[in-house]
Amino acid sequence: MKKIPIIITLFLMIGNLKAQNNLTSFSLQEALDYGMTNSPDLRDAQINIADADERIEELKAIGLPQVNFSSSFNHFLKLPVTILPEEFGLNPVTGMPDPNFNPEVQFGVKNQFDFGLEVSSLLFDGSYLYGLQAARLYSRQVREQLTQQKDVIRNNVRDAYLPALIIVENEVVLDKNIKNLERLLFETKELYKAGFVEQLDVDRLELSLANIQVEKESLERQKDIVLNVLKFRMGYPQDQEITLEDNLESLLAPASDADLNAEIDYRLRSEYTIVETAIELNQLNVKRFKAGYWPQLVAFGGYGVTWQGDNFRDGNWADNAVVGLQLNVPIFDGFEKRAKIQRANLQLESVKNRRVKLEEAITLEIRNARETYRNAFDRVESRKKNLALAEKIYETSRIKYKEGVGSSLEISQAEQSLYESQANLLNARYDLLVAKINLDKAIGR
């Protein structure tokens, strides 16, 4: 019976190890998904959404019934004094002043309790109605800003993933070249021992091998830097290792004909939808200020209870109740509303102008991205042909050198041409991938 818990524990440990492994090796899509989940910027945007929703509830509360309870207790250490008119001191029979008349009198009792319940409700207010619509529209805009923030995170992660990827690809090429050089160096040393080549030939190959190994060490240090940037963009812990699963070839999917030739849809860009929502918000703002000329109607009601007495053993209770309507009609405000309406209209025109400029910028960005992609694609095809030719020349030079009919200088030149062609193709493929990603950004994908 004790074996079952042990087996379960082992399965859990294996599952945890797999989960940890999955968190250290990332394809580009997995890096994007991780960034969407762990980015602090995204959490800030989500907090803004919650705040916008609560702002709607806060504004709704203005139009809902308001109920307030109040209570007070007054104990008069000395009752207020009231001065009676002189007429109260005249004798009603003779009409002569009463010499014993004291005009100072005190009314009321020493103790007084008041309890009251007040209810009011806004029945109609045009500014409130438009303000509520604007709050809901603002909540939509904040959600659009969340989408824009996701776009920013996605672009940042992609931009950080590609430099790390090109370094990894470069390392693969360098490893291949190191193996080839090591093999050629071994063969040359054997030929030197047999007396077919000079020490200079061996020295040249050793120098080439040393240079390429130094270059690989430099790449490894650069890789640490770019991987740290990638971790930062993803929200990944800096003290944990990370590796890349994708390669340039797997990401170099060609752009579609629609990407290169279709009509521009501005609404695919998150910043464009935000500007359109801003236009709607400013239009509502104009309507809200105009509604300030409309009357406002409020209903109210109240119920109160009062206890009065000189001591707490006896006293009198009395209650009262009231209901009513209050109509507020604006007559003249010194042209304040007119100025607010004019400013709101100016702000609306400013946002519309911003939309026009954004359309022009997006159009330019997409056209340039399409041309850049086409040029990068053609450059890759050209670099492929150059590399194939350089590989052929290098292999021919190596065979000639091995058979004793070629010189070490010839093979060194072929070697340099091969390395240059490899680097050119790698850079061209990287440029093509960057061009494809920039095209996706420009389109809004």
C-alpha positions in Angstrom: 0.0 0.0 0.0 2.9 2.3 0.6 4.1 2.0 -3.0 1.2 3.9 -4.5 2.0 7.3 -2.8 5.6 6.8 -3.9 4.6 6.2 -7.5 2.3 9.3 -7.4 5.2 11.4 -6.0 7.5 10.2 -8.7 4.9 11.1 -11.4 4.5 14.6 -9.8 8.3 15.1 -9.7 8.6 14.1 -13.4 5.7 16.5 -14.2 7.4 19.3 -12.4 10.7 18.6 -14.2 8.9 18.7 -17.5 7.2 21.9 -16.6 10.5 23.5 -15.7 12.0 22.3 -18.9 9.1 23.8 -20.8 9.8 27.1 -19.1 13.5 27.2 -20.2 13.2 26.5 -23.9 11.0 28.8 -26.0 9.9 29.0 -29.5 9.0 32.5 -30.7 5.3 31.8 -30.1 5.9 30.4 -26.7 8.0 33.5 -25.9 5.2 35.7 -27.0 2.7 33.8 -24.9 4.9 34.0 -21.9 5.3 37.7 -22.3 1.6 38.2 -22.6 1.2 36.4 -19.3 4.0 37.8 -17.3 4.7 41.3 -18.6 4.3 44.0 -15.8 3.1 46.5 -18.4 0.2 44.2 -19.3 -0.8 44.0 -15.6 -0.9 47.8 -15.4 -3.2 47.9 -18.5 -5.5 45.3 -16.8 -5.6 47.5 -13.7 -6.7 50.5 -15.8 -9.5 48.4 -17.2 -10.8 47.6 -13.7 -10.5 51.2 -12.8 -12.5 52.3 -15.8 -15.3 49.8 -14.9 -15.4 51.1 -11.4 -15.6 54.7 -12.8 -18.8 53.6 -14.7 -20.3 52.3 -11.4 -19.3 55.5 -9.7 -21.0 57.6 -12.3 -24.1 55.3 -12.3 -24.5 56.0 -8.6 -25.2 59.7 -9.2 -28.5 58.7 -11.0 -29.6 56.1 -8.4 -31.6 57.0 -5.4 -29.6 58.5 -2.5 -30.7 57.6 1.0 -29.2 59.2 4.1 -30.0 58.8 7.8 -29.2 61.6 10.2 -29.4 61.8 14.0 -28.6 64.6 16.5 -28.9 65.3 20.2 -28.9 68.8 21.7 -28.7 69.5 25.4 -29.1 73.2 26.2 -27.0 74.3 29.1 -28.9 77.6 28.9 -32.0 78.0 26.8 -32.0 80.8 24.2 -33.6 84.0 25.3 -36.2 85.8 23.1 -37.2 89.4 23.5 -40.9 90.0 23.3 -42.3 93.2 21.8 -43.5 96.0 24.2 -47.1 95.3 23.2 -47.0 92.1 25.2 -46.4 94.2 28.3 -49.6 96.4 28.0 -52.5 95.9 30.3 -55.4 94.7 28.1 -57.9 96.6 30.1 -56.2 99.9 30.8 -53.7 99.8 27.9 -51.0 101.0 30.3 -47.6 99.2 30.6 -47.3 96.6 33.3 -44.4 97.5 35.5 -43.8 93.8 36.3 -43.5 92.8 32.6 -40.2 91.1 31.7 -39.7 91.1 27.9 -37.0 88.3 28.1 -38.5 84.8 27.8 -37.2 81.4 27.1 -38.8 78.9 24.8 -38.1 75.2 24.5 -36.8 72.4 26.6 -33.3 71.4 27.7 -33.0 68.1 25.7 -33.9 67.4 22.1 -33.3 64.3 19.9 -33.7 64.4 16.1 -33.9 61.4 13.8 -34.3 61.8 10.0 -34.4 59.8 6.8 -33.8 61.6 3.5 -34.3 60.2 0.0 -33.5 61.9 -3.3 -33.3 60.7 -6.9 -32.2 62.4 -10.1 -35.1 62.1 -12.5 -33.7 63.9 -15.5 -30.3 65.4 -16.3 -29.0 65.5 -19.9 -25.4 66.0 -18.8 -25.6 62.9 -16.6 -27.0 60.8 -19.4 -24.2 61.8 -21.9 -21.6 61.5 -19.1 -22.7 57.9 -18.5 -22.4 57.1 -22.2 -18.9 58.7 -22.2 -17.8 56.6 -19.2 -18.9 53.4 -21.0 -17.0 54.5 -24.2 -14.0 55.3 -22.1 -14.1 51.8 -20.7 -14.0 50.5 -24.3 -11.1 52.7 -25.1 -9.1 51.4 -22.1 -9.7 47.9 -23.4 -8.4 49.0 -26.8 -5.4 50.4 -25.1 -4.9 46.9 -23.6 -4.9 45.5 -27.1 -2.3 48.2 -28.1 -0.2 47.2 -25.1 -0.3 43.6 -26.2 0.9 44.7 -29.6 3.8 46.6 -28.0 4.7 43.5 -25.9 4.5 41.2 -28.9 6.7 43.5 -30.9 9.2 44.0 -28.1 9.5 40.2 -27.6 9.9 39.6 -31.4 12.5 42.3 -31.7 14.5 40.8 -28.8 14.1 37.2 -30.0 15.5 37.7 -33.4 19.0 39.0 -32.4 19.4 36.1 -30.1 18.3 33.8 -32.9 20.8 35.2 -35.4 23.6 34.6 -32.9 22.6 31.0 -32.4 22.4 30.5 -36.1 25.9 32.1 -36.5 27.2 29.8 -33.8 26.0 26.8 -35.8 27.8 28.0 -38.9 31.0 28.7 -37.0 30.9 25.3 -35.4 30.7 23.8 -38.9 33.6 25.9 -40.1 35.7 25.0 -37.1 35.2 21.3 -37.8 36.1 21.8 -41.4 39.2 23.8 -40.5 40.3 21.3 -37.9 40.0 18.5 -40.4 41.9 20.5 -43.0 44.6 21.4 -40.4 45.0 17.7 -39.5 45.4 16.8 -43.1 47.9 19.6 -43.7 50.0 18.6 -40.7 50.1 15.1 -42.1 51.3 16.5 -45.5 53.9 18.6 -43.7 55.2 15.5 -41.9 55.5 13.8 -45.3 57.3 16.9 -46.7 54.7 17.9 -49.2 53.8 21.3 -47.7 55.7 24.0 -45.8 55.3 25.1 -42.2 53.8 28.4 -43.4 50.8 26.4 -44.7 50.3 24.9 -41.3 50.7 28.3 -39.6 48.1 29.9 -41.9 45.5 27.3 -41.0 46.3 27.5 -37.3 45.8 31.3 -37.5 42.5 30.9 -39.3 41.3 28.4 -36.7 42.4 30.7 -33.8 40.6 33.6 -35.3 37.3 31.8 -35.9 37.5 30.4 -32.3 37.9 33.9 -30.9 34.9 35.0 -33.0 32.8 32.2 -31.5 33.8 33.2 -28.0 32.8 36.8 -28.8 29.4 35.5 -30.1 28.8 33.6 -26.9 29.3 36.7 -24.8 27.0 38.7 -27.1 24.4 35.9 -26.8 24.3 36.3 -23.0 23.6 40.0 -23.5 20.8 39.6 -26.0 19.2 36.7 -24.0 19.1 39.0 -21.0 17.3 41.6 -23.1 14.8 38.9 -24.2 14.2 37.8 -20.6 13.5 41.4 -19.7 11.0 41.8 -22.6 9.3 38.5 -21.6 9.1 39.2 -17.9 11.3 36.1 -17.4 13.6 35.8 -14.4 17.1 37.0 -15.1 18.7 34.4 -13.0 17.2 31.5 -14.9 18.6 29.9 -18.1 16.7 30.2 -21.4 17.2 28.6 -24.8 15.6 29.1 -28.2 13.8 26.4 -30.1 13.1 28.2 -33.4 15.6 28.8 -36.2 15.6 31.2 -39.1 14.4 28.6 -41.5 11.3 27.8 -39.5 10.3 31.4 -39.2 10.9 32.4 -42.8 7.4 31.8 -44.1 6.9 33.9 -47.2 4.6 36.8 -47.2 1.2 36.3 -48.8 0.0 38.1 -51.9 -2.6 39.9 -49.7 0.1 41.2 -47.4 2.0 42.7 -50.3 -0.8 44.0 -52.5 -4.1 44.2 -50.6 -5.9 47.4 -49.8 -4.8 49.0 -46.5 -7.3 48.4 -43.6 -6.4 51.0 -41.0 -8.7 49.4 -38.4 -6.3 46.4 -38.0 -4.0 48.8 -36.2 -4.9 49.1 -32.5 -3.8 52.8 -32.3 -6.2 53.6 -35.1 -9.2 52.2 -33.2 -8.1 54.1 -30.2 -8.2 57.4 -32.2 -11.6 56.5 -33.6 -12.9 55.9 -30.0 -11.4 59.2 -29.0 -13.4 61.0 -31.7 -16.6 59.4 -30.4 -15.6 60.5 -26.8 -15.1 64.1 -27.9 -18.4 64.1 -29.8 -20.2 62.9 -26.6 -18.3 65.6 -24.7 -19.8 68.3 -27.0 -23.3 66.8 -26.5 -22.7 66.7 -22.7 -21.9 70.4 -22.5 -24.9 71.3 -24.8 -27.1 69.3 -22.5 -26.1 71.7 -19.7 -28.7 74.1 -21.1 -31.5 71.5 -20.3 -33.4 71.6 -17.1 -32.7 69.2 -14.3 -35.4 67.5 -12.3 -34.9 65.9 -8.8 -37.4 64.1 -6.6 -36.9 64.2 -2.8 -38.6 63.0 0.3 -37.9 62.9 4.0 -39.2 61.6 7.3 -38.2 62.8 10.7 -38.9 62.2 14.4 -38.1 64.6 17.2 -38.2 64.1 21.0 -38.2 67.1 23.4 -38.1 67.2 27.2 -36.4 68.8 30.2 -35.4 65.3 31.5 -35.2 61.8 30.2 -38.2 60.5 32.3 -40.8 62.4 30.3 -41.0 64.3 27.1 -42.9 64.6 23.8 -42.4 62.8 20.5 -43.3 64.5 17.2 -42.8 63.3 13.6 -42.9 65.0 10.2 -42.7 63.9 6.6 -42.2 65.7 3.3 -42.0 64.8 -0.4 -41.4 67.1 -3.4 -39.9 67.9 -6.7 -37.1 70.3 -7.5 -36.7 71.8 -11.0 -33.5 73.6 -11.8 -33.5 75.6 -15.1 -30.3 77.3 -16.1 -30.9 80.9 -17.2 -27.5 82.6 -17.6 -24.0 81.4 -16.6 -21.9 84.2 -18.0 -21.3 82.2 -21.2 -19.4 79.5 -19.4 -21.2 76.6 -21.2 -20.7 78.3 -24.6 -16.9 78.5 -24.0 -16.9 74.8 -22.9 -18.7 73.8 -26.0 -16.3 75.7 -28.2 -13.3 74.1 -26.5 -14.9 70.7 -26.9 -15.4 71.3 -30.6 -11.8 72.4 -31.0 -10.6 69.2 -29.2 -12.8 67.1 -31.6 -11.2 68.8 -34.6 -7.8 68.1 -33.2 -8.5 64.4 -32.7 -9.9 64.2 -36.3 -6.8 65.8 -37.6 -4.7 63.2 -35.6 -6.6 60.5 -37.4 -5.8 61.9 -40.8 -2.1 62.1 -39.9 -2.2 58.5 -38.6 -3.7 57.2 -41.8 -0.9 58.9 -43.8 1.7 57.5 -41.4 0.3 53.9 -41.6 0.1 54.1 -45.4 3.7 55.2 -45.7 4.8 52.5 -43.2 3.0 49.7 -45.0 4.3 50.8 -48.5 7.9 51.0 -47.2 7.6 47.7 -45.4 6.3 46.0 -48.6 9.2 47.3 -50.7 11.7 46.5 -48.0 10.4 42.9 -47.9 10.6 42.5 -51.6 14.2 43.8 -51.7 15.2 41.5 -48.8 13.6 38.5 -50.5 15.5 39.2 -53.7 18.7 39.6 -51.7 18.3 36.2 -50.1 17.9 34.5 -53.4 21.1 36.2 -54.7 23.0 35.3 -51.6 22.0 31.6 -51.9 23.5 31.5 -55.4 26.7 33.2 -54.2 27.1 30.7 -51.3 26.6 27.7 -53.5 29.3 29.1 -55.8 31.7 29.8 -52.9 31.2 26.3 -51.5 32.0 24.8 -54.9 35.1 27.0 -55.2 36.2 26.1 -51.6 35.7 22.3 -52.2 37.6 22.5 -55.5 40.5 24.4 -53.8 40.6 21.9 -51.0 40.8 18.9 -53.3 43.5 20.6 -55.4 45.5 21.4 -52.3 45.1 17.9 -51.0 46.3 16.5 -54.3 49.3 18.9 -54.3 48.3 21.0 -57.3 46.9 23.9 -55.3 48.5 26.4 -53.0 47.6 27.3 -49.4 47.0 30.9 -50.4 44.4 29.7 -52.9 42.6 27.7 -50.3 42.8 30.6 -47.8 41.2 32.9 -50.3 38.5 30.4 -51.0 38.0 30.0 -47.3 37.5 33.7 -46.8 35.1 33.9 -49.7 33.1 31.0 -48.2 33.0 32.7 -44.8 31.9 36.0 -46.3 29.2 34.3 -48.4 27.9 32.4 -45.3 27.8 35.6 -43.3 26.1 37.5 -46.2 23.4 34.8 -46.5 22.8 34.7 -42.8 22.5 38.4 -42.6 20.2 38.5 -45.7 18.0 35.8 -44.2 17.9 37.8 -40.9 17.0 41.0 -42.8 14.3 39.1 -44.6 12.8 37.9 -41.3 13.0 41.4 -39.8 11.3 42.8 -43.0 8.6 40.2 -42.6 8.0 41.0 -39.0 8.0 44.7 -39.7 5.5 44.1 -42.5 3.3 42.3 -40.0 3.6 45.2 -37.6 2.7 47.7 -40.2 -0.4 45.7 -41.3 -1.5 45.3 -37.6 -0.8 41.6 -37.1 
